[in-house]
Amino acid sequence: MTEETETKTETVSPAGGSRTQRFAEWLMRREERRQEKESNLEGLMKLNFLVSTATLIAVAGSTSLTYLMMAWSWF
């Protein structure tokens, strides 16, 4: 019985502490979502660059091939 009350008192914290803890958890989740969005945007920017370069190759030919080689070396 004493073990149960000890665990209950450990998990249940005062109102201010639980609000602070919830706020900290919310901040952590928000930061994780922001980082996921940034990594998605990074990938989209790289894809956009490669597609644009490939379009130049299709239109302009060998001159654009040089640009593709430069783009490939940057990644």
PDB file of N, CA, C and O in Angstrom:
ATOM      1  N   MET A   1       0.817  -1.190   0.000  1.00  0.00           N
ATOM      2  CA  MET A   1       0.000   0.000   0.000  1.00  0.00           C
ATOM      3  C   MET A   1       0.862   1.255   0.000  1.00  0.00           C
ATOM      4  O   MET A   1       0.535   2.226  -0.681  1.00  0.00           O
ATOM      5  N   THR A   2       1.956   1.250   0.752  1.00  0.00           N
ATOM      6  CA  THR A   2       2.800   2.444   0.796  1.00  0.00           C
ATOM      7  C   THR A   2       3.495   2.678  -0.534  1.00  0.00           C
ATOM      8  O   THR A   2       3.717   3.824  -0.924  1.00  0.00           O
ATOM      9  N   GLU A   3       3.842   1.595  -1.239  1.00  0.00           N
ATOM     10  CA  GLU A   3       4.480   1.757  -2.542  1.00  0.00           C
ATOM     11  C   GLU A   3       3.538   2.443  -3.526  1.00  0.00           C
ATOM     12  O   GLU A   3       3.965   3.282  -4.319  1.00  0.00           O
ATOM     13  N   GLU A   4       2.248   2.082  -3.472  1.00  0.00           N
ATOM     14  CA  GLU A   4       1.280   2.687  -4.380  1.00  0.00           C
ATOM     15  C   GLU A   4       1.129   4.174  -4.101  1.00  0.00           C
ATOM     16  O   GLU A   4       1.052   4.977  -5.030  1.00  0.00           O
ATOM     17  N   THR A   5       1.084   4.543  -2.822  1.00  0.00           N
ATOM     18  CA  THR A   5       0.923   5.960  -2.501  1.00  0.00           C
ATOM     19  C   THR A   5       2.175   6.742  -2.864  1.00  0.00           C
ATOM     20  O   THR A   5       2.093   7.907  -3.253  1.00  0.00           O
ATOM     21  N   GLU A   6       3.342   6.098  -2.736  1.00  0.00           N
ATOM     22  CA  GLU A   6       4.576   6.777  -3.107  1.00  0.00           C
ATOM     23  C   GLU A   6       4.607   7.050  -4.611  1.00  0.00           C
ATOM     24  O   GLU A   6       4.985   8.142  -5.036  1.00  0.00           O
ATOM     25  N   THR A   7       4.210   6.057  -5.419  1.00  0.00           N
ATOM     26  CA  THR A   7       4.220   6.277  -6.863  1.00  0.00           C
ATOM     27  C   THR A   7       3.186   7.312  -7.265  1.00  0.00           C
ATOM     28  O   THR A   7       3.415   8.103  -8.181  1.00  0.00           O
ATOM     29  N   LYS A   8       2.046   7.310  -6.583  1.00  0.00           N
ATOM     30  CA  LYS A   8       1.036   8.307  -6.901  1.00  0.00           C
ATOM     31  C   LYS A   8       1.522   9.709  -6.575  1.00  0.00           C
ATOM     32  O   LYS A   8       1.291  10.644  -7.342  1.00  0.00           O
ATOM     33  N   THR A   9       2.199   9.860  -5.428  1.00  0.00           N
ATOM     34  CA  THR A   9       2.684  11.191  -5.076  1.00  0.00           C
ATOM     35  C   THR A   9       3.809  11.625  -5.998  1.00  0.00           C
ATOM     36  O   THR A   9       3.993  12.820  -6.229  1.00  0.00           O
ATOM     37  N   GLU A  10       4.573  10.657  -6.537  1.00  0.00           N
ATOM     38  CA  GLU A  10       5.644  11.022  -7.459  1.00  0.00           C
ATOM     39  C   GLU A  10       5.087  11.464  -8.803  1.00  0.00           C
ATOM     40  O   GLU A  10       5.578  12.424  -9.397  1.00  0.00           O
ATOM     41  N   THR A  11       4.053  10.759  -9.289  1.00  0.00           N
ATOM     42  CA  THR A  11       3.528  11.099 -10.602  1.00  0.00           C
ATOM     43  C   THR A  11       2.627  12.318 -10.561  1.00  0.00           C
ATOM     44  O   THR A  11       2.585  13.081 -11.526  1.00  0.00           O
ATOM     45  N   VAL A  12       1.910  12.516  -9.475  1.00  0.00           N
ATOM     46  CA  VAL A  12       1.021  13.673  -9.370  1.00  0.00           C
ATOM     47  C   VAL A  12       1.816  14.808  -8.758  1.00  0.00           C
ATOM     48  O   VAL A  12       2.291  14.707  -7.626  1.00  0.00           O
ATOM     49  N   SER A  13       1.957  15.873  -9.497  1.00  0.00           N
ATOM     50  CA  SER A  13       2.711  17.020  -9.015  1.00  0.00           C
ATOM     51  C   SER A  13       1.748  18.181  -8.824  1.00  0.00           C
ATOM     52  O   SER A  13       0.602  18.117  -9.270  1.00  0.00           O
ATOM     53  N   PRO A  14       2.196  19.230  -8.171  1.00  0.00           N
ATOM     54  CA  PRO A  14       1.314  20.381  -7.974  1.00  0.00           C
ATOM     55  C   PRO A  14       0.865  20.974  -9.304  1.00  0.00           C
ATOM     56  O   PRO A  14       1.464  20.709 -10.346  1.00  0.00           O
ATOM     57  N   ALA A  15      -0.171  21.760  -9.260  1.00  0.00           N
ATOM     58  CA  ALA A  15      -0.774  22.297 -10.475  1.00  0.00           C
ATOM     59  C   ALA A  15       0.242  23.073 -11.301  1.00  0.00           C
ATOM     60  O   ALA A  15       0.271  22.929 -12.523  1.00  0.00           O
ATOM     61  N   GLY A  16       1.065  23.883 -10.675  1.00  0.00           N
ATOM     62  CA  GLY A  16       2.062  24.655 -11.409  1.00  0.00           C
ATOM     63  C   GLY A  16       3.089  23.766 -12.071  1.00  0.00           C
ATOM     64  O   GLY A  16       3.499  24.031 -13.201  1.00  0.00           O
ATOM     65  N   GLY A  17       3.515  22.714 -11.390  1.00  0.00           N
ATOM     66  CA  GLY A  17       4.505  21.802 -11.949  1.00  0.00           C
ATOM     67  C   GLY A  17       3.968  21.053 -13.145  1.00  0.00           C
ATOM     68  O   GLY A  17       4.670  20.897 -14.144  1.00  0.00           O
ATOM     69  N   SER A  18       2.738  20.587 -13.063  1.00  0.00           N
ATOM     70  CA  SER A  18       2.190  19.840 -14.184  1.00  0.00           C
ATOM     71  C   SER A  18       1.954  20.762 -15.383  1.00  0.00           C
ATOM     72  O   SER A  18       2.134  20.349 -16.528  1.00  0.00           O
ATOM     73  N   ARG A  19       1.559  21.990 -15.125  1.00  0.00           N
ATOM     74  CA  ARG A  19       1.394  22.945 -16.229  1.00  0.00           C
ATOM     75  C   ARG A  19       2.739  23.223 -16.881  1.00  0.00           C
ATOM     76  O   ARG A  19       2.846  23.291 -18.106  1.00  0.00           O
ATOM     77  N   THR A  20       3.758  23.381 -16.059  1.00  0.00           N
ATOM     78  CA  THR A  20       5.096  23.627 -16.584  1.00  0.00           C
ATOM     79  C   THR A  20       5.576  22.438 -17.393  1.00  0.00           C
ATOM     80  O   THR A  20       6.162  22.593 -18.464  1.00  0.00           O
ATOM     81  N   GLN A  21       5.322  21.252 -16.870  1.00  0.00           N
ATOM     82  CA  GLN A  21       5.742  20.046 -17.574  1.00  0.00           C
ATOM     83  C   GLN A  21       5.001  19.910 -18.901  1.00  0.00           C
ATOM     84  O   GLN A  21       5.608  19.582 -19.921  1.00  0.00           O
ATOM     85  N   ARG A  22       3.692  20.160 -18.892  1.00  0.00           N
ATOM     86  CA  ARG A  22       2.922  20.089 -20.136  1.00  0.00           C
ATOM     87  C   ARG A  22       3.410  21.123 -21.130  1.00  0.00           C
ATOM     88  O   ARG A  22       3.501  20.847 -22.326  1.00  0.00           O
ATOM     89  N   PHE A  23       3.725  22.315 -20.640  1.00  0.00           N
ATOM     90  CA  PHE A  23       4.226  23.367 -21.519  1.00  0.00           C
ATOM     91  C   PHE A  23       5.561  22.963 -22.135  1.00  0.00           C
ATOM     92  O   PHE A  23       5.787  23.176 -23.326  1.00  0.00           O
ATOM     93  N   ALA A  24       6.443  22.383 -21.330  1.00  0.00           N
ATOM     94  CA  ALA A  24       7.751  21.937 -21.832  1.00  0.00           C
ATOM     95  C   ALA A  24       7.575  20.848 -22.885  1.00  0.00           C
ATOM     96  O   ALA A  24       8.258  20.856 -23.909  1.00  0.00           O
ATOM     97  N   GLU A  25       6.659  19.911 -22.635  1.00  0.00           N
ATOM     98  CA  GLU A  25       6.409  18.858 -23.613  1.00  0.00           C
ATOM     99  C   GLU A  25       5.848  19.440 -24.913  1.00  0.00           C
ATOM    100  O   GLU A  25       6.224  19.019 -26.007  1.00  0.00           O
ATOM    101  N   TRP A  26       4.953  20.403 -24.778  1.00  0.00           N
ATOM    102  CA  TRP A  26       4.378  21.047 -25.954  1.00  0.00           C
ATOM    103  C   TRP A  26       5.471  21.751 -26.769  1.00  0.00           C
ATOM    104  O   TRP A  26       5.483  21.674 -27.997  1.00  0.00           O
ATOM    105  N   LEU A  27       6.384  22.435 -26.076  1.00  0.00           N
ATOM    106  CA  LEU A  27       7.487  23.098 -26.768  1.00  0.00           C
ATOM    107  C   LEU A  27       8.357  22.093 -27.515  1.00  0.00           C
ATOM    108  O   LEU A  27       8.780  22.345 -28.643  1.00  0.00           O
ATOM    109  N   MET A  28       8.621  20.952 -26.877  1.00  0.00           N
ATOM    110  CA  MET A  28       9.449  19.928 -27.518  1.00  0.00           C
ATOM    111  C   MET A  28       8.753  19.379 -28.765  1.00  0.00           C
ATOM    112  O   MET A  28       9.388  19.209 -29.806  1.00  0.00           O
ATOM    113  N   ARG A  29       7.451  19.101 -28.663  1.00  0.00           N
ATOM    114  CA  ARG A  29       6.716  18.595 -29.824  1.00  0.00           C
ATOM    115  C   ARG A  29       6.697  19.621 -30.946  1.00  0.00           C
ATOM    116  O   ARG A  29       6.841  19.267 -32.116  1.00  0.00           O
ATOM    117  N   ARG A  30       6.519  20.899 -30.594  1.00  0.00           N
ATOM    118  CA  ARG A  30       6.498  21.965 -31.604  1.00  0.00           C
ATOM    119  C   ARG A  30       7.847  22.065 -32.304  1.00  0.00           C
ATOM    120  O   ARG A  30       7.906  22.240 -33.521  1.00  0.00           O
ATOM    121  N   GLU A  31       8.922  21.955 -31.544  1.00  0.00           N
ATOM    122  CA  GLU A  31      10.267  22.021 -32.126  1.00  0.00           C
ATOM    123  C   GLU A  31      10.508  20.843 -33.071  1.00  0.00           C
ATOM    124  O   GLU A  31      11.101  21.012 -34.137  1.00  0.00           O
ATOM    125  N   GLU A  32      10.048  19.647 -32.681  1.00  0.00           N
ATOM    126  CA  GLU A  32      10.219  18.480 -33.546  1.00  0.00           C
ATOM    127  C   GLU A  32       9.459  18.656 -34.855  1.00  0.00           C
ATOM    128  O   GLU A  32       9.977  18.325 -35.922  1.00  0.00           O
ATOM    129  N   ARG A  33       8.230  19.178 -34.781  1.00  0.00           N
ATOM    130  CA  ARG A  33       7.450  19.410 -36.000  1.00  0.00           C
ATOM    131  C   ARG A  33       8.122  20.447 -36.882  1.00  0.00           C
ATOM    132  O   ARG A  33       8.127  20.306 -38.105  1.00  0.00           O
ATOM    133  N   ARG A  34       8.689  21.484 -36.285  1.00  0.00           N
ATOM    134  CA  ARG A  34       9.360  22.519 -37.063  1.00  0.00           C
ATOM    135  C   ARG A  34      10.572  21.938 -37.788  1.00  0.00           C
ATOM    136  O   ARG A  34      10.816  22.259 -38.951  1.00  0.00           O
ATOM    137  N   GLN A  35      11.323  21.090 -37.106  1.00  0.00           N
ATOM    138  CA  GLN A  35      12.490  20.478 -37.735  1.00  0.00           C
ATOM    139  C   GLN A  35      12.083  19.554 -38.876  1.00  0.00           C
ATOM    140  O   GLN A  35      12.764  19.499 -39.900  1.00  0.00           O
ATOM    141  N   GLU A  36      10.975  18.824 -38.711  1.00  0.00           N
ATOM    142  CA  GLU A  36      10.493  17.967 -39.784  1.00  0.00           C
ATOM    143  C   GLU A  36      10.117  18.803 -41.001  1.00  0.00           C
ATOM    144  O   GLU A  36      10.420  18.430 -42.134  1.00  0.00           O
ATOM    145  N   LYS A  37       9.458  19.930 -40.767  1.00  0.00           N
ATOM    146  CA  LYS A  37       9.071  20.799 -41.878  1.00  0.00           C
ATOM    147  C   LYS A  37      10.298  21.342 -42.587  1.00  0.00           C
ATOM    148  O   LYS A  37      10.328  21.408 -43.815  1.00  0.00           O
ATOM    149  N   GLU A  38      11.313  21.731 -41.821  1.00  0.00           N
ATOM    150  CA  GLU A  38      12.530  22.259 -42.438  1.00  0.00           C
ATOM    151  C   GLU A  38      13.211  21.215 -43.293  1.00  0.00           C
ATOM    152  O   GLU A  38      13.688  21.520 -44.386  1.00  0.00           O
ATOM    153  N   SER A  39      13.264  19.967 -42.803  1.00  0.00           N
ATOM    154  CA  SER A  39      13.918  18.930 -43.597  1.00  0.00           C
ATOM    155  C   SER A  39      13.121  18.643 -44.858  1.00  0.00           C
ATOM    156  O   SER A  39      13.707  18.344 -45.899  1.00  0.00           O
ATOM    157  N   ASN A  40      11.793  18.727 -44.788  1.00  0.00           N
ATOM    158  CA  ASN A  40      10.975  18.537 -45.985  1.00  0.00           C
ATOM    159  C   ASN A  40      11.230  19.660 -46.985  1.00  0.00           C
ATOM    160  O   ASN A  40      11.335  19.408 -48.186  1.00  0.00           O
ATOM    161  N   LEU A  41      11.329  20.891 -46.504  1.00  0.00           N
ATOM    162  CA  LEU A  41      11.585  22.017 -47.396  1.00  0.00           C
ATOM    163  C   LEU A  41      12.954  21.902 -48.046  1.00  0.00           C
ATOM    164  O   LEU A  41      13.121  22.235 -49.219  1.00  0.00           O
ATOM    165  N   GLU A  42      13.928  21.432 -47.287  1.00  0.00           N
ATOM    166  CA  GLU A  42      15.263  21.245 -47.841  1.00  0.00           C
ATOM    167  C   GLU A  42      15.231  20.269 -49.011  1.00  0.00           C
ATOM    168  O   GLU A  42      15.823  20.519 -50.060  1.00  0.00           O
ATOM    169  N   GLY A  43      14.537  19.163 -48.817  1.00  0.00           N
ATOM    170  CA  GLY A  43      14.422  18.167 -49.874  1.00  0.00           C
ATOM    171  C   GLY A  43      13.709  18.712 -51.094  1.00  0.00           C
ATOM    172  O   GLY A  43      14.099  18.429 -52.227  1.00  0.00           O
ATOM    173  N   LEU A  44      12.662  19.497 -50.866  1.00  0.00           N
ATOM    174  CA  LEU A  44      11.930  20.081 -51.989  1.00  0.00           C
ATOM    175  C   LEU A  44      12.792  21.078 -52.754  1.00  0.00           C
ATOM    176  O   LEU A  44      12.714  21.156 -53.980  1.00  0.00           O
ATOM    177  N   MET A  45      13.608  21.837 -52.037  1.00  0.00           N
ATOM    178  CA  MET A  45      14.487  22.795 -52.712  1.00  0.00           C
ATOM    179  C   MET A  45      15.507  22.067 -53.586  1.00  0.00           C
ATOM    180  O   MET A  45      15.783  22.498 -54.706  1.00  0.00           O
ATOM    181  N   LYS A  46      16.065  20.973 -53.084  1.00  0.00           N
ATOM    182  CA  LYS A  46      17.024  20.193 -53.876  1.00  0.00           C
ATOM    183  C   LYS A  46      16.340  19.598 -55.106  1.00  0.00           C
ATOM    184  O   LYS A  46      16.889  19.619 -56.208  1.00  0.00           O
ATOM    185  N   LEU A  47      15.137  19.068 -54.898  1.00  0.00           N
ATOM    186  CA  LEU A  47      14.406  18.493 -56.020  1.00  0.00           C
ATOM    187  C   LEU A  47      14.097  19.556 -57.070  1.00  0.00           C
ATOM    188  O   LEU A  47      14.233  19.311 -58.269  1.00  0.00           O
ATOM    189  N   ASN A  48      13.684  20.727 -56.618  1.00  0.00           N
ATOM    190  CA  ASN A  48      13.387  21.819 -57.538  1.00  0.00           C
ATOM    191  C   ASN A  48      14.624  22.181 -58.353  1.00  0.00           C
ATOM    192  O   ASN A  48      14.535  22.387 -59.564  1.00  0.00           O
ATOM    193  N   PHE A  49      15.752  22.257 -57.706  1.00  0.00           N
ATOM    194  CA  PHE A  49      16.993  22.597 -58.393  1.00  0.00           C
ATOM    195  C   PHE A  49      17.344  21.551 -59.443  1.00  0.00           C
ATOM    196  O   PHE A  49      17.713  21.891 -60.568  1.00  0.00           O
ATOM    197  N   LEU A  50      17.229  20.278 -59.072  1.00  0.00           N
ATOM    198  CA  LEU A  50      17.573  19.220 -60.018  1.00  0.00           C
ATOM    199  C   LEU A  50      16.597  19.180 -61.196  1.00  0.00           C
ATOM    200  O   LEU A  50      17.010  18.975 -62.337  1.00  0.00           O
ATOM    201  N   VAL A  51      15.315  19.375 -60.926  1.00  0.00           N
ATOM    202  CA  VAL A  51      14.328  19.368 -62.013  1.00  0.00           C
ATOM    203  C   VAL A  51      14.564  20.556 -62.945  1.00  0.00           C
ATOM    204  O   VAL A  51      14.466  20.424 -64.165  1.00  0.00           O
ATOM    205  N   SER A  52      14.871  21.701 -62.370  1.00  0.00           N
ATOM    206  CA  SER A  52      15.154  22.878 -63.204  1.00  0.00           C
ATOM    207  C   SER A  52      16.368  22.640 -64.090  1.00  0.00           C
ATOM    208  O   SER A  52      16.370  22.994 -65.269  1.00  0.00           O
ATOM    209  N   THR A  53      17.389  22.043 -63.517  1.00  0.00           N
ATOM    210  CA  THR A  53      18.589  21.758 -64.296  1.00  0.00           C
ATOM    211  C   THR A  53      18.299  20.735 -65.393  1.00  0.00           C
ATOM    212  O   THR A  53      18.776  20.869 -66.520  1.00  0.00           O
ATOM    213  N   ALA A  54      17.518  19.721 -65.055  1.00  0.00           N
ATOM    214  CA  ALA A  54      17.162  18.719 -66.060  1.00  0.00           C
ATOM    215  C   ALA A  54      16.347  19.356 -67.192  1.00  0.00           C
ATOM    216  O   ALA A  54      16.497  18.977 -68.353  1.00  0.00           O
ATOM    217  N   THR A  55      15.502  20.304 -66.861  1.00  0.00           N
ATOM    218  CA  THR A  55      14.727  21.004 -67.890  1.00  0.00           C
ATOM    219  C   THR A  55      15.654  21.803 -68.799  1.00  0.00           C
ATOM    220  O   THR A  55      15.468  21.831 -70.016  1.00  0.00           O
ATOM    221  N   LEU A  56      16.641  22.442 -68.212  1.00  0.00           N
ATOM    222  CA  LEU A  56      17.614  23.172 -69.032  1.00  0.00           C
ATOM    223  C   LEU A  56      18.343  22.236 -69.980  1.00  0.00           C
ATOM    224  O   LEU A  56      18.614  22.596 -71.126  1.00  0.00           O
ATOM    225  N   ILE A  57      18.662  21.040 -69.511  1.00  0.00           N
ATOM    226  CA  ILE A  57      19.352  20.070 -70.365  1.00  0.00           C
ATOM    227  C   ILE A  57      18.457  19.684 -71.537  1.00  0.00           C
ATOM    228  O   ILE A  57      18.909  19.592 -72.678  1.00  0.00           O
ATOM    229  N   ALA A  58      17.193  19.463 -71.239  1.00  0.00           N
ATOM    230  CA  ALA A  58      16.266  19.062 -72.296  1.00  0.00           C
ATOM    231  C   ALA A  58      16.114  20.166 -73.336  1.00  0.00           C
ATOM    232  O   ALA A  58      15.956  19.881 -74.523  1.00  0.00           O
ATOM    233  N   VAL A  59      16.160  21.407 -72.904  1.00  0.00           N
ATOM    234  CA  VAL A  59      15.933  22.525 -73.817  1.00  0.00           C
ATOM    235  C   VAL A  59      17.226  22.955 -74.511  1.00  0.00           C
ATOM    236  O   VAL A  59      17.254  23.118 -75.731  1.00  0.00           O
ATOM    237  N   ALA A  60      18.278  23.135 -73.743  1.00  0.00           N
ATOM    238  CA  ALA A  60      19.476  23.749 -74.288  1.00  0.00           C
ATOM    239  C   ALA A  60      20.550  22.763 -74.717  1.00  0.00           C
ATOM    240  O   ALA A  60      21.460  23.143 -75.453  1.00  0.00           O
ATOM    241  N   GLY A  61      20.476  21.524 -74.287  1.00  0.00           N
ATOM    242  CA  GLY A  61      21.437  20.526 -74.755  1.00  0.00           C
ATOM    243  C   GLY A  61      22.730  20.487 -73.971  1.00  0.00           C
ATOM    244  O   GLY A  61      22.721  20.487 -72.740  1.00  0.00           O
ATOM    245  N   SER A  62      23.848  20.452 -74.692  1.00  0.00           N
ATOM    246  CA  SER A  62      25.150  20.187 -74.079  1.00  0.00           C
ATOM    247  C   SER A  62      25.603  21.287 -73.118  1.00  0.00           C
ATOM    248  O   SER A  62      26.332  21.007 -72.166  1.00  0.00           O
ATOM    249  N   THR A  63      25.193  22.504 -73.345  1.00  0.00           N
ATOM    250  CA  THR A  63      25.573  23.580 -72.427  1.00  0.00           C
ATOM    251  C   THR A  63      24.965  23.334 -71.045  1.00  0.00           C
ATOM    252  O   THR A  63      25.601  23.561 -70.015  1.00  0.00           O
ATOM    253  N   SER A  64      23.748  22.876 -71.054  1.00  0.00           N
ATOM    254  CA  SER A  64      23.088  22.590 -69.776  1.00  0.00           C
ATOM    255  C   SER A  64      23.687  21.368 -69.104  1.00  0.00           C
ATOM    256  O   SER A  64      23.645  21.252 -67.880  1.00  0.00           O
ATOM    257  N   LEU A  65      24.244  20.456 -69.891  1.00  0.00           N
ATOM    258  CA  LEU A  65      24.886  19.286 -69.302  1.00  0.00           C
ATOM    259  C   LEU A  65      26.015  19.709 -68.375  1.00  0.00           C
ATOM    260  O   LEU A  65      26.231  19.095 -67.330  1.00  0.00           O
ATOM    261  N   THR A  66      26.722  20.742 -68.751  1.00  0.00           N
ATOM    262  CA  THR A  66      27.777  21.281 -67.895  1.00  0.00           C
ATOM    263  C   THR A  66      27.195  21.758 -66.578  1.00  0.00           C
ATOM    264  O   THR A  66      27.777  21.519 -65.519  1.00  0.00           O
ATOM    265  N   TYR A  67      26.049  22.432 -66.630  1.00  0.00           N
ATOM    266  CA  TYR A  67      25.397  22.898 -65.406  1.00  0.00           C
ATOM    267  C   TYR A  67      24.930  21.732 -64.550  1.00  0.00           C
ATOM    268  O   TYR A  67      25.002  21.798 -63.323  1.00  0.00           O
ATOM    269  N   LEU A  68      24.457  20.674 -65.177  1.00  0.00           N
ATOM    270  CA  LEU A  68      24.044  19.496 -64.422  1.00  0.00           C
ATOM    271  C   LEU A  68      25.236  18.882 -63.698  1.00  0.00           C
ATOM    272  O   LEU A  68      25.120  18.484 -62.539  1.00  0.00           O
ATOM    273  N   MET A  69      26.346  18.805 -64.352  1.00  0.00           N
ATOM    274  CA  MET A  69      27.543  18.262 -63.708  1.00  0.00           C
ATOM    275  C   MET A  69      27.963  19.133 -62.517  1.00  0.00           C
ATOM    276  O   MET A  69      28.378  18.617 -61.479  1.00  0.00           O
ATOM    277  N   MET A  70      27.853  20.438 -62.677  1.00  0.00           N
ATOM    278  CA  MET A  70      28.183  21.322 -61.545  1.00  0.00           C
ATOM    279  C   MET A  70      27.182  21.112 -60.406  1.00  0.00           C
ATOM    280  O   MET A  70      27.576  21.062 -59.241  1.00  0.00           O
ATOM    281  N   ALA A  71      25.911  20.992 -60.729  1.00  0.00           N
ATOM    282  CA  ALA A  71      24.891  20.781 -59.697  1.00  0.00           C
ATOM    283  C   ALA A  71      25.118  19.456 -58.990  1.00  0.00           C
ATOM    284  O   ALA A  71      24.976  19.365 -57.771  1.00  0.00           O
ATOM    285  N   TRP A  72      25.468  18.442 -59.745  1.00  0.00           N
ATOM    286  CA  TRP A  72      25.702  17.129 -59.138  1.00  0.00           C
ATOM    287  C   TRP A  72      26.889  17.190 -58.179  1.00  0.00           C
ATOM    288  O   TRP A  72      26.865  16.552 -57.127  1.00  0.00           O
ATOM    289  N   SER A  73      27.904  17.936 -58.523  1.00  0.00           N
ATOM    290  CA  SER A  73      29.079  18.031 -57.656  1.00  0.00           C
ATOM    291  C   SER A  73      28.775  18.807 -56.393  1.00  0.00           C
ATOM    292  O   SER A  73      29.444  18.599 -55.381  1.00  0.00           O
ATOM    293  N   TRP A  74      27.784  19.703 -56.409  1.00  0.00           N
ATOM    294  CA  TRP A  74      27.431  20.454 -55.208  1.00  0.00           C
ATOM    295  C   TRP A  74      26.754  19.593 -54.174  1.00  0.00           C
ATOM    296  O   TRP A  74      26.870  19.865 -52.979  1.00  0.00           O
ATOM    297  N   PHE A  75      26.052  18.562 -54.596  1.00  0.00           N
ATOM    298  CA  PHE A  75      25.352  17.709 -53.636  1.00  0.00           C
ATOM    299  C   PHE A  75      26.264  16.595 -53.236  1.00  0.00           C
ATOM    300  O   PHE A  75      25.885  15.746 -52.429  1.00  0.00           O
TER     301      PHE A  75
END
